[in-house]
Amino acid sequence: MKVFFDTNVLVYLFDVDSPDKREKARGLFARHVEAGDVLLSTRVLQEFYVAVTRKLARPLDAAVAAEVVSSLARLP
């Protein structure tokens, strides 16, 4: 069964100000990547980029965020 990931889960992967949520998101995402059942949409990737570069208290650098989006875009 495929699992669709929402923008919020992806953002928590990089939110250093929410360590508990970050840890849970990383564990969940890693499990599903390993199982090969992750689904992402273009819209989620767009929302992710905006959120991590503009809405986090400690935003990611735009170049780093773009690299992450490129990596995530390789997933189904």
Secondary structure, DSSP 8 states (H G I E B T S, - for coil): --EE--HHHHHHTT-TT-HHHHHHHHHHHHHHHHHT-EE--HHHHHHHHHIIIIISSS---HHHHHHHHHHHTT--
